[in-house]
Amino acid sequence: MSFQEEWGQIRSEAATRTRLNSAGGGDADRLVVYQEDLGRVGHEAFLLHGRLKKAGDIARGAAGEGSTAKAATTLTSHNFTLGEALTTMSGIWDDQVKTLLQSCAHISNHLDFSKKSHTREDKEIAATMSHRDGSAMTASEITRYYR
C-alpha cells in the first residue's frame, strides 16, 4: 500500500470517528471532559514550561556559564566556519524553545481559564435550575427544557 493510499484510509477512518457536536448520536459520540482532567493537563503544561525554560536554554548553558555561545565565539575567532554555524543553530534552537514555551503557557492558561469558567457556569446553571424554595429540580423537570 502506498503512502497516499494509507494516508487516505487513515483520514477516512478518522472522519467517521470524529463527530463532535453532531446531532442524533448516542452517548459514544459525545465529548466528555472532566474538570480534574483539565486541571491535570494544565498543571503538566505548567510544569513542562518550567523544566523546558531551564533545560532548553543551551546558549547560556544549564549552569549559566554560556558554553555554547563561548564555543561559537572561540571557533569564529579562530576562523572556523563551525563557529558561525553554531551561532546560527543556537539562534534557531532558542526560537524553537520560545515557541514551545509559548505553547505550554497558552495550554496552561487556557485550561485554567476553562476550568474556572466551567465552574462558574455550573454554579449559574444550578442557581437557575432550582425551585423558588432553593430545592433542586428533578431530572424530568429539566428534560422539559430540551424538548
C-alpha positions as CSV (number, residue, x, y, z in Angstrom):
1,M,0.0,0.0,0.0
2,S,1.4,3.4,-1.0
3,F,1.7,6.3,1.4
4,Q,-1.1,8.2,-0.3
5,E,-3.5,5.2,-0.1
6,E,-2.6,4.6,3.6
7,W,-3.0,8.3,4.4
8,G,-6.4,8.4,2.6
9,Q,-7.6,5.4,4.6
10,I,-6.5,6.8,7.9
11,R,-8.2,10.1,7.1
12,S,-11.5,8.5,6.2
13,E,-11.4,6.3,9.3
14,A,-10.8,9.4,11.4
15,A,-13.6,11.3,9.7
16,T,-16.1,8.6,10.7
17,R,-14.9,8.6,14.3
18,T,-14.7,12.3,14.8
19,R,-18.2,13.7,15.2
20,L,-18.1,16.4,17.8
21,N,-21.3,18.2,18.4
22,S,-23.1,16.0,16.0
23,A,-26.9,15.6,16.2
24,G,-28.5,12.3,16.6
25,G,-25.6,10.3,18.2
26,G,-25.6,8.2,21.3
27,D,-23.5,8.6,24.3
28,A,-20.5,7.3,22.5
29,D,-20.5,10.3,20.2
30,R,-20.4,12.9,23.0
31,L,-17.3,14.7,24.1
32,V,-16.9,14.5,27.8
33,V,-14.2,16.4,29.7
34,Y,-13.9,16.4,33.5
35,Q,-12.6,19.4,35.4
36,E,-10.0,17.2,37.1
37,D,-8.6,16.3,33.7
38,L,-8.4,19.9,32.7
39,G,-6.6,20.8,35.9
40,R,-4.1,17.9,35.5
41,V,-3.3,18.7,31.8
42,G,-2.9,22.4,32.6
43,H,-0.7,21.6,35.6
44,E,1.5,19.3,33.5
45,A,1.8,22.1,30.8
46,F,2.9,24.5,33.6
47,L,5.5,22.0,34.9
48,L,6.8,21.3,31.4
49,H,7.1,25.1,30.8
50,G,9.3,25.4,33.9
51,R,11.5,22.4,33.0
52,L,11.8,23.5,29.4
53,K,12.7,27.0,30.4
54,K,15.7,25.8,32.4
55,A,16.9,22.8,30.3
56,G,16.2,24.4,26.9
57,D,18.5,27.4,27.3
58,I,21.6,26.0,25.6
59,A,23.0,29.4,24.7
60,R,23.7,30.2,28.4
61,G,24.0,26.5,29.4
62,A,22.3,24.7,32.2
63,A,24.7,26.2,34.8
64,G,24.5,29.7,33.3
65,E,28.1,29.8,32.0
66,G,27.2,30.1,28.3
67,S,29.3,27.3,26.9
68,T,27.5,27.3,23.6
69,A,28.0,31.0,23.0
70,K,31.6,30.8,24.2
71,A,32.3,27.9,21.9
72,A,30.8,29.7,18.9
73,T,32.8,32.8,19.6
74,T,36.1,30.9,20.1
75,L,35.6,28.9,16.9
76,T,34.7,32.0,14.9
77,S,37.7,33.9,16.3
78,H,40.0,31.1,15.0
79,N,38.4,31.3,11.6
80,F,36.4,28.0,11.9
81,T,33.1,28.2,9.9
82,L,31.7,25.9,12.5
83,G,31.5,28.9,14.9
84,E,29.1,30.7,12.6
85,A,27.1,27.6,12.1
86,L,26.9,27.0,15.9
87,T,25.7,30.6,16.4
88,T,23.0,30.1,13.7
89,M,22.0,26.7,15.3
90,S,21.8,28.3,18.7
91,G,19.6,31.1,17.5
92,I,17.2,28.6,15.7
93,W,17.1,26.5,18.8
94,D,16.3,29.5,21.0
95,D,13.4,30.4,18.6
96,Q,12.0,26.9,18.7
97,V,12.3,26.7,22.5
98,K,10.5,30.0,22.8
99,T,7.7,28.7,20.6
100,L,7.3,25.6,22.8
101,L,7.3,27.8,25.9
102,Q,4.6,30.0,24.5
103,S,2.6,26.9,23.6
104,C,2.9,25.4,27.1
105,A,1.9,28.7,28.6
106,H,-1.1,29.0,26.3
107,I,-2.3,25.5,27.1
108,S,-1.8,26.0,30.8
109,N,-3.6,29.4,30.9
110,H,-6.4,28.3,28.6
111,L,-7.1,25.2,30.6
112,D,-7.0,27.1,33.9
113,F,-9.5,29.6,32.4
114,S,-11.7,26.8,31.1
115,K,-11.8,25.1,34.4
116,K,-12.7,28.4,36.2
117,S,-15.3,29.3,33.5
118,H,-17.0,25.9,33.6
119,T,-17.2,26.1,37.4
120,R,-18.8,29.5,37.2
121,E,-21.2,28.3,34.5
122,D,-22.1,25.2,36.6
123,K,-23.0,27.4,39.6
124,E,-25.1,29.7,37.4
125,I,-26.9,26.8,35.9
126,A,-27.5,25.2,39.3
127,A,-28.9,28.6,40.5
128,T,-31.3,28.9,37.6
129,M,-32.4,25.3,37.6
130,S,-33.9,25.2,41.1
131,H,-37.3,25.9,42.5
132,R,-38.2,29.1,44.3
133,D,-37.5,27.5,47.6
134,G,-34.0,26.5,46.5
135,S,-34.6,22.8,46.1
136,A,-33.2,21.1,43.0
137,M,-35.3,20.4,40.0
138,T,-35.9,16.7,39.2
139,A,-34.5,15.2,36.0
140,S,-37.9,15.0,34.4
141,E,-38.4,18.7,35.0
142,I,-35.0,19.5,33.5
143,T,-35.8,17.3,30.5
144,R,-38.7,19.7,29.5
145,Y,-36.2,22.4,28.7
146,Y,-34.6,20.2,26.0
147,R,-37.7,19.4,24.0
